[in-house]
């Protein structure tokens, strides 16, 4: 095990305890495969599932696994047009299980997420019966300030590149605190505890996932 892997393992295990102290249902996984198996075990087969855009979810291949077992999906990527996609996003707010990652996670168990449209953070805050958040150890930050910094100056500029959004952060690689209508960080949500114990389930993976 490399020194980096040792750090990630220790940080991931420590943050699981911190999350539990904030009433999240938290789990530790060593690898992306373990995270996949654990996430599948938390989703009843009769649940309707939806998800927010996430490189982490793509990496663990949970969507493919759920399709293979015949899970019912609300999938905006299947929409014929933008209006239909928006309607599917609205329906997702009342699904049984919502899947997502986080942009950052503080060492004391606080989730930080940024959003453009707000559909992903809306589902995290309220609506779905349960939310499963899969987070790689590379997203664990020392404190809340550094978690917000990571979300705005690391995750947001990368997402601006992915989605080809013509914001200043796409051009220079850093948040410019812009007020553009298409700003990728219109919503910045800090989730400091799980208001209904166990509704938000967080799987912390010692592997590096997402960005």
C-alpha positions as CSV (number, residue, x, y, z in Angstrom):
1,X,0.0,0.0,0.0
2,X,1.4,3.4,-1.0
3,X,1.6,6.3,1.5
4,X,-1.3,8.0,-0.4
5,X,-3.5,4.9,-0.2
6,X,-2.7,4.7,3.5
7,X,-3.8,8.3,4.0
8,X,-7.0,7.8,2.0
9,X,-7.9,4.7,4.0
10,X,-7.4,6.4,7.4
11,X,-9.2,9.6,6.3
12,X,-12.1,7.7,4.9
13,X,-12.6,5.6,8.0
14,X,-12.3,8.7,10.3
15,X,-14.9,10.6,8.2
16,X,-17.4,7.7,8.4
17,X,-17.4,8.1,12.2
18,X,-17.8,11.9,11.9
19,X,-20.8,11.4,9.5
20,X,-22.5,9.0,11.9
21,X,-22.1,11.6,14.6
22,X,-24.2,13.9,12.4
23,X,-27.0,11.3,12.0
24,X,-26.0,10.2,8.5
25,X,-26.0,6.5,7.9
26,X,-22.4,6.1,6.8
27,X,-20.4,3.2,5.4
28,X,-16.7,2.6,4.5
29,X,-15.7,0.8,1.3
30,X,-12.2,-0.1,0.3
31,X,-12.7,-0.2,-3.5
32,X,-15.2,1.0,-6.1
33,X,-16.4,-2.6,-6.5
34,X,-17.1,-2.8,-2.7
35,X,-18.9,0.6,-3.0
36,X,-21.1,-0.8,-5.8
37,X,-22.0,-3.9,-3.9
38,X,-22.9,-1.9,-0.8
39,X,-24.9,0.7,-2.7
40,X,-26.9,-2.1,-4.5
41,X,-27.7,-3.7,-1.1
42,X,-29.2,-0.4,0.2
43,X,-31.6,-0.1,-2.7
44,X,-34.8,-2.3,-2.5
45,X,-35.6,-3.9,-5.9
46,X,-39.1,-2.3,-5.9
47,X,-37.7,1.2,-5.5
48,X,-37.9,3.8,-8.3
49,X,-34.4,5.2,-8.7
50,X,-33.1,8.5,-10.1
51,X,-29.7,10.2,-10.0
52,X,-27.8,13.4,-10.4
53,X,-25.0,13.8,-12.9
54,X,-21.9,12.2,-11.3
55,X,-18.6,11.0,-12.6
56,X,-18.3,8.9,-9.4
57,X,-21.5,7.0,-10.1
58,X,-20.3,6.4,-13.7
59,X,-17.0,5.0,-12.4
60,X,-18.6,2.5,-10.0
61,X,-21.0,1.5,-12.9
62,X,-24.1,1.5,-10.6
63,X,-26.5,2.6,-13.4
64,X,-25.5,-0.4,-15.5
65,X,-25.9,-2.8,-12.5
66,X,-29.3,-1.4,-11.7
67,X,-30.5,-1.7,-15.3
68,X,-29.3,-5.3,-15.3
69,X,-31.5,-6.2,-12.4
70,X,-34.5,-4.5,-13.9
71,X,-34.7,-1.5,-11.6
72,X,-37.3,1.2,-12.4
73,X,-35.6,4.4,-13.4
74,X,-36.4,8.1,-13.9
75,X,-33.6,8.9,-16.3
76,X,-33.4,12.4,-17.7
77,X,-30.8,11.3,-20.2
78,X,-33.5,9.5,-22.1
79,X,-35.6,12.7,-22.6
80,X,-36.5,13.7,-26.2
81,X,-36.0,17.4,-25.5
82,X,-35.2,20.0,-22.8
83,X,-38.7,20.3,-21.6
84,X,-39.1,16.6,-21.1
85,X,-35.7,16.5,-19.3
86,X,-36.9,19.2,-16.9
87,X,-40.2,17.3,-16.2
88,X,-38.2,14.1,-15.5
89,X,-36.0,16.1,-13.1
90,X,-39.1,17.3,-11.3
91,X,-40.4,13.7,-11.1
92,X,-37.1,12.6,-9.6
93,X,-37.7,14.7,-6.5
94,X,-40.4,12.1,-5.5
95,X,-38.4,8.9,-6.3
96,X,-37.7,6.3,-3.7
97,X,-33.9,6.3,-4.0
98,X,-31.8,9.2,-5.3
99,X,-28.1,8.5,-6.2
100,X,-25.4,11.2,-6.2
101,X,-21.9,12.1,-5.2
102,X,-20.7,15.2,-3.4
103,X,-18.3,17.9,-4.5
104,X,-16.5,17.8,-1.2
105,X,-16.7,16.5,2.3
106,X,-15.1,18.0,5.4
107,X,-13.2,15.8,7.8
108,X,-15.8,16.5,10.5
109,X,-18.6,15.1,8.3
110,X,-20.2,18.1,6.4
111,X,-21.2,17.6,2.8
112,X,-20.6,20.4,0.3
113,X,-22.4,20.5,-3.1
114,X,-22.6,23.1,-5.9
115,X,-25.3,23.1,-8.6
116,X,-26.3,25.1,-11.6
117,X,-30.0,24.2,-12.0
118,X,-30.3,23.0,-8.4
119,X,-32.1,19.7,-9.1
120,X,-29.4,17.6,-7.5
121,X,-29.1,19.6,-4.3
122,X,-32.9,19.9,-4.1
123,X,-33.2,16.1,-4.0
124,X,-30.5,15.9,-1.3
125,X,-32.4,18.4,0.9
126,X,-35.9,17.0,0.5
127,X,-38.1,14.7,-1.5
128,X,-36.8,11.2,-2.2
129,X,-37.3,8.6,0.5
130,X,-33.6,8.0,0.7
131,X,-30.5,9.6,-0.8
132,X,-27.3,7.6,-1.3
133,X,-24.1,9.6,-1.7
134,X,-20.9,7.9,-2.9
135,X,-17.8,9.9,-2.2
136,X,-14.1,9.1,-3.0
137,X,-11.4,9.8,-0.4
138,X,-9.9,12.4,-2.7
139,X,-12.9,14.7,-1.9
140,X,-12.2,14.7,1.9
141,X,-10.9,18.1,3.0
142,X,-9.6,19.3,6.4
143,X,-12.4,21.6,7.2
144,X,-15.5,23.3,5.8
145,X,-13.7,26.3,4.3
146,X,-11.3,24.0,2.4
147,X,-14.3,21.9,1.3
148,X,-16.1,24.9,-0.2
149,X,-12.8,26.0,-1.8
150,X,-12.5,22.6,-3.4
151,X,-16.0,22.6,-4.7
152,X,-15.7,26.0,-6.2
153,X,-12.1,26.0,-7.6
154,X,-11.7,22.3,-8.4
155,X,-15.0,20.6,-9.1
156,X,-16.8,23.5,-10.7
157,X,-14.2,24.4,-13.3
158,X,-13.9,20.7,-14.3
159,X,-17.7,20.5,-14.7
160,X,-17.6,23.6,-16.7
161,X,-15.2,21.9,-19.1
162,X,-17.3,18.7,-19.2
163,X,-20.5,20.5,-20.0
164,X,-18.9,23.2,-22.2
165,X,-20.4,26.0,-20.2
166,X,-18.9,29.3,-21.2
167,X,-18.2,30.7,-17.7
168,X,-15.0,32.4,-16.5
169,X,-14.0,29.3,-14.6
170,X,-13.9,27.3,-17.9
171,X,-11.6,29.8,-19.3
172,X,-9.1,30.3,-16.5
173,X,-9.6,27.3,-14.3
174,X,-10.7,29.1,-11.2
175,X,-14.0,30.5,-9.8
176,X,-14.5,34.1,-10.6
177,X,-17.7,34.5,-8.5
178,X,-19.5,35.3,-11.7
179,X,-23.2,36.3,-11.9
180,X,-23.8,34.7,-15.3
181,X,-27.2,33.2,-15.9
182,X,-25.5,29.9,-16.8
183,X,-23.3,29.9,-13.6
184,X,-22.4,26.3,-12.6
185,X,-22.5,27.3,-8.9
186,X,-25.8,29.1,-8.6
187,X,-26.6,26.9,-5.7
188,X,-24.1,26.1,-2.9
189,X,-25.5,23.7,-0.3
190,X,-23.9,22.8,3.0
191,X,-25.4,19.8,4.6
192,X,-24.2,19.8,8.2
193,X,-26.4,17.0,9.5
194,X,-29.1,14.5,8.4
195,X,-32.3,16.0,9.7
196,X,-34.1,12.7,9.5
197,X,-31.7,10.1,10.8
198,X,-30.7,7.5,8.2
199,X,-32.4,9.2,5.2
200,X,-29.0,10.3,3.7
201,X,-26.7,7.3,3.4
202,X,-23.0,8.1,2.6
203,X,-20.6,5.6,1.3
204,X,-17.0,6.8,1.7
205,X,-14.6,5.0,-0.6
206,X,-10.8,4.9,0.2
207,X,-10.2,4.8,-3.6
208,X,-10.1,8.1,-5.5
209,X,-13.3,8.6,-7.4
210,X,-14.7,11.5,-9.4
211,X,-12.8,14.8,-9.3
